[in-house]
Amino acid sequence: MAAIVQGLERRFVVPNVEGSNPSSRPINFRKRLKTLRGFRPFLFIRRLCSKLLFYQMKNFAETIVREFPERKVVIIGDLVADQFLRGTIARFSREAPVFILRHDETETLAGGAANAAVNVASLGGNSVAVGVIGNDQNGKALRENLEKSKVNCDFVVTSSGFQTTTKVRVLAGHEFSPRQQMIRIDYETRETFESQILEKLKHNVISALDCADAIVISDYNYGVANAEIIDLASKIAKENKIPLLVDSRFRLKNFPFATSATPNQEEVEALLGKHFSETDCLRLLEKLGFASLLITRGSKGMLLLEKNKTPVQFDAVGSKEPVDVTGAGDTVIATYALSLASDLSFAQSAILANHAGGIVVMKKGTASVTAEELIESITKFGQTEGNAQSL
């Protein structure tokens, strides 16, 4: 029992929440124990942990409400138009063994780096997007969606010689049935940017990063996150001592100066092979030179690795059966970045990112999470379903 008390005294302090005592102070467990009569150790520990959990959740809520709106996060990367073409199955075609789909509507939402920017804004942060879109219908619809979502688009380059990267998801169903995705059609541009566009992009990166609190590079391998942009963002992050976070689909090894990254299970398997271990991940972390690595594992939750620390496994929050995982990675890195920008630790930021990911996969299509939803989730689940093993 004495060892438990000593451990608790070393580990826990009452967080300094505005309106409480002016400084954080350790909880004097020994003094409290002496005042108790008929003391029951395990009941005491359970109630104590409950109280400490309350303090942590309150601290999270205070951070979301007070700190998130004061932070500026710049998202540099591939801006993608996510289109959802919805239609009703009318009949079979006589031309081929396929359905004829009667078009009902086409909705254009923010995808890729644009979706990460929307999520930062929906959480209350100051979101700034840097990237390239075409001077076409899809590019205009994407910019309109970003501006409607309160994302600063002053540093988005519009080029007549560039086709806006677009992913069209065709959703079909009978008249009174739910629409299901039948096929996805991608319109991609992988050509190297003209020198004029690249110079404009570099100028916009420098301007956008003025007074930034965090940088996100969202790399879908469509050209924005090239070597020059990576070097420029890394240099500014180092000079200003702000976190640089990476979400890269295929090129995680190309970001040697990043603070952290959020690869998913499949992306890590591409580097380490299937059935990788925590030891393998720690070696990868050391090889990459990052301060931390947050691996998203779908229904298995998340794995956080930090230098010289024991890996931490976070169980998935909420339902283990997601409705739609489209864009979930964008939500995770947006929440993770905004939390780190608000001076939370890697573990605390991972907790919030885990909750945000659990919320967004229960929504259909490309979606975002609000500050209110995030507070409701941490209040409801705390660290029960989102429990952190080894924390």
N, C-alpha and C positions, 0 to 999 in steps of 0.2 A: 504493500500500500504506500509506503514511504517513497518508493521509486516512482510510482504513478504520480504522486503529488509533486515530486521534484520535476518530473517531465512536463507536467501541466504548467508549473510555474515558469519554466524556461520557455515554453512554446506560446502561451496565450497572453495577450494583453487586451484590454478593453479599447476598441478603436476610437480614435478621436473624431467623433461626429459633431458637427456644428450644433450648438445648443447644449452640449454636455460639458463635462469638466475640460479645462483648457488643454490638458496634456494627457497622452496615453499613459496608462499605469498598469503594472503587472497585478494580476489578481492574487491576493494573499490567501492561498488555500489553507495554510497551516492555521492561521488565525480563525478562519471560518470553521475549520474542523474542531477546534478547541471549544467553540461556543455551542456545538451541537450536542444533544443528549439523545441517547438511543440511536447513535449513528449507524446507518446502513451503507457500506461503501459503494456497492454496485448501483443502488438507487441514486446515491449522491452523484456518481460519475455520469449516469444517464441524464439526470436533470441538468448537471453542469454542461454537458455536451450540447444539450438542447438550448441552453442559454447562450453558449458560445456561438452556436449556429445562428441564433437570432441576431446576435451582434454582427456576424459576418454578412448575413443577408441584408441587414439594415445598411451596412457599409457599402455593399454592392448597389443598393437602391440609391443611396446618396451620390455615389459616383456617377451612375447613369443620369440622374436628374441634374446634378450640379456640374459635373466635369465634362460629360460628353458634349454639351452644347458649346463649350469653350475650346474644343480641340479641332484642329484643322488637319485633315487627312487627304493627301494627294494620291490619286490612283492613276498610275501610268500603265498603259497597256492596250490590248486589242479590244476596241469597242465593237460589239457585235449586236446586230438587230435580231432579236428572237421573235419570229413570227408564228402565230398560231392560226392556221386556216381551218375553220370549223365548217362542217357541212352535214347535210342529211342524205342518207342513202336513199336514192329514188327507185332504182331498179337495176337489173343486170344489163350489161352492154351486149349488143349483138356482134360487136366488132372483136371482142376478146372476152375470156372468162373473168371479167372484173366487174366491180360495182360502178355505177354512175353516181357521182356525188354532186348533189345540188349545193352550191356555195351559199353559206349563210353569212359569214363575216370573216374578216382577217384583222387580227389584232397584233400590233407591233410593240414589243416590250424591250427593255434593256437587257442585254446579255453580255457575258464575258466580263471584261473590265468595267463596262457600263453598269452591269448588275451589282458589282462590288461597290461602285460609287453610289448607286441608289440605296443600297443597304446602309452605308455610312450615314447618308442623309436621313433615312427613315428612323435611325436610332438617335437622331438629334445632333449628329456631328456636322461640322462644316466640311462638305465634300467637294473636292475639286478633281475634275476629270482631265486627263491629258492623253490624246490619241488622235487618230485620223479616221475621218468618215468621207464617203463620196458625196458629191453634189447631185445625189439622185433621190428618188422618192423614199427609199428605205433609210437613207442617211438623214433626210429631213424629219422623217417620222421618229427616228431614234433620238435626234437632238430635241425634238418636241417633248418626248417622253422624259428625257433627262431633266430638262428645264422645269417641266411640270412636277417632277420629284424633288425639286430644289437643289439640284446638282449644278455647281458652277461650271459652265461650258465655255468660258472665255478663252481657254487654252486648248480647245479642240480644233484641230486643223481640218478644214474642208477642202477637198481636192476634186477637180473635175475629171482628173485622170485616174481616179481611184474608185473602185466599186466597193460599196459598203458590204462588209462580210455579213451574210444573212443566213440564218438557219430557219427553214420553214418546216414546221411540224403540222402534218395533216391529221386532223382529228375528225373521225366520222362516227355516225351512229344513226339508229332509226329515230323517227321524229320525237318520241317521248322517252328515249333511252339516253344514258350518259354517253358523251363522246369519248372515244378511245383513239390513241395515237396509232395510225396505220403505217406511216412512213415519215422519214425526215429527209429533206432535201437541203444540202448546203451549197451556198454560193460563196466561194472563197477566192481571195486575192492573195497570192503568195509572191508577187513580184517585188523586187527591191525598190524602195522608195527613191524617187528622183532626188538629186542633191538639194534642190530648192525646198522640197517638202521636209527632208531630213534636217536641214538647217533651221527651218521654222519650228520643227518639233523640238529640237535642242534648245532653242531660245525660249519656247513655251515651258519646257521643263524647269529651266532656271527661274523664270518669272513665277511659275506656279508654286515652287518650293520655298518662296519667301515666307518666313514665319510659320512654316509647316511643323506639325508635331509628330507626324509619322508619314512614311512613304510605303505604298503598296505597288509592287510590279506584278501585274496580272498578264501572264504570258501564255497565249494560246497558239503561239508559233505562226502568227500572221504578220510579223515584221516589225512591230513597234519596239519590242524589247530586243533591239539589236545591241551589238557590243558597245557602240558609242553612247547610247542612251543608258545602258547598264552602268558603264564607267562614270558617267556624269552624275547619275542618281546616287551611286555609291560614294562618290567624292563629297557631294553635298551632305549626305547623311552623316558621314564621318566628321566633317567640319562642324556641323550643327549638333552633333551628338544626339541624333534622333533615330528611332528604329526603322530599319528597312526590311520589309516583309515581302516574301516571294510566293506566288502561286503559279508554278510553271508546269505545263502539261507534259513536256517532253525533255526539258533542258535544265533540270535542277542543278546540275554540276556547273552551269555557266554563271552562277551568281556567288562567287567566292567571298564577297564582302557583306553578305546579307546578315541581318540579325537573327531572323527565323524564317521558317517556311511552313506551309500547310499541305504537304502532299497527301494524296489518298492512298489507300491500300494497294491499288493496282499500280500506281506510279512508283511506290517503294518496291514492289515486287519486280518491276522492270529493272531496278538497280541492284537488288539483293537476291532476287529469285523467290519462288514461293516458299512458304513456311519459314520465313525469316524470324529470328529471335530478337529479344531486347538487346542482347549483346551485339548482334549484327547492326542494329539501329544505332547503338552508341558509337560503334566504329564508323558508321556512315556520318554521324553528326561530327565526329572528330575530323573525318576526311573533308567534309564540306567546309568546316571552319565556322559554323554557325554557333550562336550562343544557345539556341534551342531549336527543337524540331517538334511540330505538332502533327501527328499522323492521324488522319480521319479514317475510321474503319467501319463506316456504315452502321449497321445494327449492333456492332460490337463496341461502339463508342469511339473514344480517342485515346491515343498514347502520346504522352508528353515526355520528351527527353531534354535534359539540360546538362551542361557540363558539370562534372563532379557531383552529380546528384542521382539518386535512385529514380529510375523511370516510373512514371505515374500513369495508371490506367483509369480512364473515366468511363463509366458505364453510360450507355446511351440514355438520353432523357426522353421520357414519354413513351409513345408506342414504338414497338420493335418492328412494326410493319408500316413503312412509309407510304404516303399517298403518291408523292412525286419527288424525285431527288434532283430535278432540273435546277441547276444554279445553286445547289446547297453549298458547294465549296466557296462560292463568291460570298455568301452570307457569313460563313465561318471566318474567312480572312478579314472581312470588313469589321466584324465584331472584335476579333482578336487584335486588329490594328488599333481600333478606337480605344480599346481597353488599355493596351500598352501605352498609347499616347496619353492616357489619363493617369499614368504612373502606377497602374496595377502591376503585380508580378506576372511572370509567365504562367504560373499555376492558376492565379486568380483570373487572368485573361482567358485561359483555356476553359475554365468553368463557365464563363459567360458565353464563349464561343460555342461550347457544347450545348448549352441551353438554346442558343439562337438556331443552331443546326437542327435540334430536335423540334423546334417550332416550325421552321420553314419547310421541312419535308412532309408536313401534314397539310400543305397547301398545294393546290393544283397549279401547274405551269411555273414559269419563272416568277418568283415572289420575293418579298422582303419582310423583315421583322421590325416592328416598332419598339420604341423604348418601353411603352406600356406593356406590350406582350412579354418582353424580356423580364421586366420586374414581376409580372404576374407568375411567370414560370419559376423564377428563383424563389419566390414566396411560397408557391405551391409545392415544388419538389425539393427545394433546398439542395442538400447533397445526399438525398436518399437514393432516388433513381439515378441522379447524376453523381453518384458517390465516387470519390477519388481514392483509389487504393494506393497506399504508400504516402499519402499527403501528410 
